């Protein structure tokens, strides 16, 4: 296997990698470089490097240069989320220039950008130094803002064609949402400079955006999109590399659907009625006719690359022989003994009718790229794992593979604070001892809208003309942790208590109901270390009409919180002697 890996790496560098830009073209006869394929293809090189680093005394070449050419696209897309303003999906491998116009390809592929961020995080965590300047850090921070709204962005998906009808129509894709969720989780609080960094080189992610992605993802699976019942591309999010689904039952259901509906003798179909490179597809047209899909039924091409996902999944699940024999039987063996991964297997044109009548009965022929770099790279990575050259933790240093593991119950800390000393005294009259906002100085308490404003400055870079995060509301997950900003500790009250942006915050009964809802949300959705801390201010609007006492609904709520059980959830109420754990790092506001 060692010779196979070395020869493949040599093939990459001498045949398809441009010596100037470092981009990997799709093949010797195709000079365009796809973002997604480049990330997957380099995994074999990464894996080989780690294997040699572990088994031999070899120095690594840490030289790396970046061309930040896509700033304008990132800046526009953060606000418009338009298909015409997105990053391009492929580039000229020699010049890094775009190769087709904004509206001449399905460029909007959120999963490709997310995959890049995911492996940037994993490779950085493995010890590689990839990012070197603060300009690059701010660019990566803005890429986070680029993908954070993936849960509501219709894109062209992992196969670049949009919905199944291949009419160039973007749709919400589970593979894109799942990869974005994984990337956001992986890169959150990561120092891109490694051991040599500081608070300015740390990437920040809003936990509410991660939860939105998970909620939408769970509502879609096992369905891949509105038009696709199932898609083999989901393997990348239910297992390696994303591990984006925490519900093991949903993982198993999705995997079962892929196997039962898409698996054949040579791999898996991408999705049902996929016409790509079938004998009945007209390669001269980018899109299909509206009623053309029926022609491709039962003759969809089968892709061996999906069996490499099963192979790697088997290693993670301690079943190293899963799919190994089947995959070995369909690889192309050269005269020199090298095995190559074909792009796909297609039905011969003269046997289309036979296969249509009796699916999986006809022997297929390899077509497309040889080797398929994406698949070849994953195959080599799976072999390195299966043969013990790499451990699972080495290609997953952030431990995403444990996403379906047991998670302890969450206890929410609720901090009750009086807005003024007058309110503090009124509460004391009822036997409730609390501190006022002034009492907890130097810790400062601000409303959620201030945190929204602060996030607009995160990632701002005048030299690169990057503005940072667009102004959006911050959810309760984001306001239930503390922030260090310019050496001061800040706590933020949740959005539902902000009377400036939420007029129902003037209704005390509504405030109580919203508190129950947010506590339930925190209990089920909190994934960060430590306990969530919800800051609940008692304000003048919570007094009775004449201002001489606390509203009965608010008093009853505080008493229930002190009992440690509110709205059906266990809580920890903090009213006096407040102790806040100091958050790590400093929020890099310039």
N, C-alpha and C positions, 0 to 999 in steps of 0.2 A: 504493500500500500504506500510505503514511503516514496518509492520511485514514481508512482502514479501522481502523488501530490506535487512533487518537484517538477515533473514534466508539465503538469497543468499550470503551475505558476509561471514556468518559462513560456508556455503558450500564451498566457495572459500578457506578459510583458513584451514579448517579441512579435506577437501577431496582432493583438487587438488593443493594447494599451498605447495611447499616444505618448511619446517620450517627453513632450513639452507640457501638456495639460494634465496628464495622468489619467484622463478619462478612458474608460473601456468601451470600445465600439461594440455594436451588436454582433459583429462577425467580420471576417476578412473581406467579405463582399458588401458590407453595410457599415458606413462610417458614422452613423448617428449613434449617440450615446444616451440611453435612457437612465433617468435618475434611479428608478427602482432596481433595474438590472445591475447598475453599478454597485449599489449597496449590497445586494445579494451576492454578486460575483466576487466581491473582495472578502467575503467571509472566509473563504478557503485560505486566502493569504493570511488573514488575521489568525485563523486557527492554527495554521502551520507555524506562524511566528511564535504563538504561545507554546506550542508543542516543543519547538526547538529551544525556547527560552527555559522550559522546564527540564529538558533532557540533555541540553548541551550548553556550553558556555559561549554564547554568541551575543554580540552587540546588536542592537536594533538601530536602524536608520530612523532618526526622529525628525528628520528634516521634512517640513510640510509647508506649502504656501497656499493661500486661499485668494480667490478672485471674487470679491463681493459685487457682482455685476447685477444682481436682481433686486436692489434696494427699492427702486421705484415700484416694481410689481408688488413687493411685500407691503409697502406703504399704502398703495391704492386698495389692495384686496382686503386689508384689515377693516376698511370702511364700507366698501361696496359689495364684497363677496361675489363679484361678477366673474363669469367665465372668461371675459376678455381682459381682466386685470390680474389673473392668477399667474403664478410661476409656470414656466414652460416645463413640459414633461421630458423633452429630449433636446440635446444640443449637439453642435458639431464637435466631434471628439478632438479635432486639431486646433480649433480656435475658440471653443466654448461659446461660439455665437449661436443664436437661435436659428433653426433650420426651416421653420414654417411660420406663417403668421399667427396672430393671436386667435383668429377665428377659423383657422384651417386645420385644427387638430383638437382632440379632446384633452387639452392641457390640464384642466382642473382635476387633479388627482391627489386628494388630501392624504391618501395612504402613502404615497411616495415621499412626500415631505415628512410625514410622521415617521416613516421607516428610517429615514436619514437621522432624525432627532433621536429615535430609540437607540440606534446603534452608535450614534455619537456618545450617548450617555453610557451605554454598556462598554464601549471601547475605552472611554475615559476612566470608568470605574475599574477596568482591567489593568490600568497602569499606563496606557498610552497618553501622550501629550499631543493633542490634535489642534486645540485652540491656543493661540499665542498672544493675541492682542485684545485690548478692551473693546476696540471697534468690532472685532469678531464676536465678542460676548454680547454686545448690544444687538448685533444682527441675529444671533441665535435667540436672544430674548424676544425679538420681534417675530421670529419664526414660530415661537410658542404662541404669540398672539394671533398669528396667521392660522394656526390649526385649532385653537381652543374652542371655536364655535362649530366644530365639525358636525356636531349633533343636529345642526339645522342647515347644513350646506349640501345642496344637491351637486354631485360631481360626476365625473365620467368613470370613476371606479378603477379597480385594479387592472381591468382589461381595456380601458381607454375608450370604449365605445358607447358608454352610457347605458340606457335601458336595453333590454333584450332584443327589441325590434331593430336595433342598430340604425336608428334614425338620427343619431347625434343629439339625443335628448338626455340631459343630466338627470340623475335621481339620487335620492339618499341611499347610500350603500353601507351595509353593516360592516364590511371589511374596512372601509375608510373610518367610520366612527370608532370601531374597535382599535385600529392601529393608532388613531389620535389619542384615545384614552390611555393606551399603553405608553406612548411617547411622553404624554404629560406627566404621568405618574413616575416614569423612569427618570426624567430630567429635573424634576422638582427638587429644589435645595441642593442640586449638584454643583460643586465647584469645578468649573471647566479648566481651571489651572491646576487641579489636583492639589498636591501637598504644598505647592508654591503660591496658592491663591489667597484671596481675602474676600471680604464681603462684596466687593464690586464685581467679582468674577462668578458669583453664585446666581443661578437661574431660579426664578420664582414662578410658580404656577398657582392659579386660584383653584382651590379644591372644589368649589361649586361647579366649575366648568367640567372637571373630571366626572363629577356625579351626574351632570346632565348627559354626558356621553354614555355613561353606564346605563342610565335609565332608558335612553332611546335604544341602545344596543340590545338590552334585555327585552324590550318590547318588540324588536324585530326578529331576533333569532327564534328558530333556525332558518327563517326566511332571510335571504340575502338582500332583497330590495323589493320594491313594489312589483317589478316585472319578473324577477328571478326567484323561483321557489326555493332553490338551494344553489350554492356556488362553492366549488372546491377551494376557491380562494379564502374561504372562511377558516381553513385549516391554519392559516398564518396567525389568526387572532385567538382561536380556542386553544392553541398549543404554541410551540416555538415559532416565531420569536416573541410574539406579543404577550401571550398568556393574559388576555384582556378580560376573560370571563371568569368570575369567581364562583359561580354556581356550577358545581360538578355535574349536576343532573342536566343542566342546559348544555354543558360541554359534550356530554355523552350523547345527548339527543341530536345535536348538530352533527357530530361525527358519524352517528348511525345513519342520518339522512344522506350524508355525502356518500357513504359506502353503498347504501342500498340503491340510490338513484343515479349515481355518477360513476361508480367504479366499473372498469372493464378489464380486459386481459392485458392491457399495456399501460395502465395508469388510470387516471380519472378524467372524465370530460370536465370542462370548465363549468358549464351549466347546460341545462336541457335546451335542445334546438340551437346549439351554437354552430353557426355555419363556417367559422374561421377555418380556411384551408381545406374544407371538404371539397370533393369533386364537383358538387353542385353550386359552389360559390363562384360568383363572377369577380375575379380579383381586380378587374379594371374599375370597379365602383367602390367608393369608400363606405356607402350606406346601402341598405337593402330596400327592396320594395315592401310596402306594408304587409302583404300577404305571403311573403317569401319564406317565413320561418318553417312552415310545414315541410318544405323540401329537405330540411336538415334533420328531421326527426329520425332517430336510431342510427344515424351515420356520423354523429359528432366525433371529432378527433379526440384521441385519448393522450393525455400528457403524463409522461413518466415523472416529471418534477414533483407531482403531488405525493408519489410514493416516498420521496425523500423526506417530506414533512412527517409521514407516518413512521419512517425509520428513526428520525430524530426524536419523535414523540415516544417511540418504543424505548429508546435509551433513557429518556427522562423517567419513564414508568418501569424501568428495569426489565424490559422485554427486548433485548438487543437483536433478536432474530426476526422480529416482526417486519415483514415485507422484504427482508434482505434477499432471500432466494428468488422471489418474484422479480425484483428489480435487476438482479444480476442476469436474469434470463432475457432481458430486453435491451440491455446496453449493447452498443456497437463495438465490436472488438477489432482493432486494427492489426495489421500483420506484425507490428512491433510489440504487440501485447497490450497496448494502451486501450483502455475502455473509454468510450465517449457516450455522453448522454444526448440522445436526439431531442429535438424540440417537441415533437409529437408524432403519433402514429395515425395514419389516415387509411380509409378504405380505398383500395384500388378502384379506379373509375369504372372498370368493366364488371365489378362485383357489387356495385351500389345496390341494385335491386335485391340481390341475394341477402345482403346484410340488413336491408330495410325490412325484409320479411322475417328474418331470423337473426335478431341482434346478437352480437358477440360471437358469431359463428365463422366469420371470414378472417383469414390471416391478413394483418395490416402491414403497411410498409412505412418506414421512417421518412418523414418529410421535414422541411424547415431547416433551421440552423443546426449545425453539427460541429462542435458541441453546442448545446444550449447552455450558455455560461451560468445563468441563474441556477439551473438544475444541476449542472456539473459541480458547481461550488457547494451546494447543499449536500450533494452525494458525498463529496470528499469530506465535508465537515462531519457527516454522519459516520463515515468510516473511521475518522480520527477518534470519534467518541466511542464507537462500538469496539474498537481494537485497543482502547485504553490509553491512547496517546493524549487524550484530553478528558478532563472530568466535566460533568454537567455544569458545575459551578464556575468553570473557567470561561464558558461562552455565555454564561448568565450570571455575572458577578453581582448584579442587583437583585438576584433571587426572585425574579418574577415567576419562576416555575412553582413557587409555593402559594400562588394566588388563590387556589381552591382549598387551602388548608384551614384548620380551625381558627376562628377568630373569637376572642373573648367578648362578653357582653360589655357594652359601653355605658358608663355612668357619666351623666352630664353634670358638670359643676355649674351652678347658677349663682352668680354674684349679685346680690341685691345692694344697690347703692342709692342713697338719698341725694336728690339733686341739690338741696340746700340744708343748712342746719335747722331751719324751721320744720322741714319735713322729717328730718332725723328726730327732732324732739317730739313731733306728733306720733311717730312710730313708737318711740320709747314710752309714751303714755299708754300704749296698748301692750307693753311688755315685749316689744320687738326691738332689739338692739342692732342697729346698723351703723355703718360708717357713711359719711358724706363723700362726695367726689373730692372735696378739698382735703379730707382726712388722709387720702391715700397718696398724696403727693410724695415723691416725684412722678409716680405713675399717672399718666394723663388719659382721660376718657374723652373720646370724640365720637360723633355719629358716623354711620356707615358711609354717608356721602363724602366725608373727608377722605376715607380710605379709597373710594372711587377716584377722587382727584389725585391722590398720591400715586395710584397705579398708572395714571396717564403720563406720569413722569418716569416711570420705570422703563428702561430701554431707550430713553430719548437720547439722540445723538445728533448734535448740530452739524458735525462734519459730514455725516452720511445722510443728513436730512431725514432722519427717522424720528417720528413723533412719539413713539411709545404706544401704550395700549389705548384704544378708543374708549371714550367715557361710557361705561356700562355699570349698572347697579351691582353691588357686591352682595352675595347671598350669605346665609347664616353660617355656613361652613367657614367662609373667609373671615367673618367677624368673631368667630369663636376661638381664636388664638391670638396671642400677643405679638407685637411687632417692636423691634428695636430700630428707631429712626433717629439718626444723628445722636446716638448714645442716650436717647430717651426711650422709655418703655411706654407703648401706647396700647390701650384696650379700646375696642370699638363696639358701640351698641348696635344691635341688629336693625335691619332696615324697617321692620314693622313698628318700631318705636319712634321713628323719625317723623315728626308732625309736619315737617317742611315738604316731604315727598309723599307722605301717606296720610291723607286726611282722616282715615278711619282710626288713626292712632289717637284721635281725640275721644273715641268711644272706648270707655274702660272695659266694658264687657267684651268688645271685640279684641282688645289687647290681651285679655286673659285667654281667649280662644286661640289667638295667633300664637301665644306662648306655648300652649299645648301642642299645636301643630309643629312648631319649630323644634320642640324637644323631641317629638317623635321622629322627626327628620334627622336630627343629630344622632339619635340613638341607633338608627338603622344605617346611616350613611357615613359616619365618621370612620376614617381609615388611617389617620395620622397617629403618630406616637403620642402617648399621654392622653389626658382627658380633655374634651372640649370644654371651654369656659364661656358661658353665655352671660354677658353683662346686662343686667335688667335694672334700668334706672327708674326710680320712683320720682315722678315729676309733679309740677304744680297742676297739670291737667288731670292728675289722678286724685285730686282732692274733691270733696263735696262742693256743692255750688257756692257756699259762703266761704270756702277756703279754710274752715276751722278743723277739719278732720279728713282722714283718708277714706277714699271710696270703699264701701263694704266689699265689693268684688275683689279689689286689690288686696285688702287686708286678708280675706279668706285665701287668696292665692299664696301670699307670703307664708301664712301658717301651714298650708299644705306643703310648700317647698321645704319648710323647716322640718316637717315630718319625714322627709326623704322619699316621698312617693307622690307623684303628681301626674295626672292624666294617664295613669297606667304604666308609668315608667319610673325607675329608680333614679333619683337625683341626689346630688350633694349640694345643699344650700350653704353658701358662705355669706354671712352677714357682718361678722366682726373679725378682727385680727386677720385681715385678708393676706394670704400668701399666694403670689403668682410665680410659677416657674419661669425663669428667665429664658426666653427663646434664644436658640443659637443663631449666630450671625447677625448681620445688620442689614436692614432694608436699604438697598443702594440708591437713595434719592440724592441726586447731585444738587 
